[in-house]
């Protein structure tokens, strides 16, 4: 979820949640990442589309799972972590209802020392500019 604001300089405040994708009915993942970030960026916006890109610092926390097999013994541990990262976000939306609502995709990355991630998301764009 992100909010953009500003006129000459564009800002973004965002909250992100990412989890490791697993397959199967009995699969369970304990890898997850939460982040809150502030970004500075640029935007091209008109009646029919919205394109933007942001970069800025992020506060990151989450849980990481570790699987180990050593000395003929299987070990599974889960550790919580906290870190500071760099968030990168680019967005492209086609507006289905001109100036109001659109659908598109986002490229998101969070680079940090604990759990770096990158994702492609399908997103909904809501605009209240009149």
Secondary structure, DSSP 4 states (H G I P E B T S, - for coil): -EEEE-SSSEEEEEEEEEE----STT-----EEEEEEEEEEEEEE-SSEEEEEEEEEEEEEEEEEEEEEETTEEEEEEEEEEEEEEEEEEEEEEEEETTTEEEEEEEEEEEESS--EEEEEEEEEE----
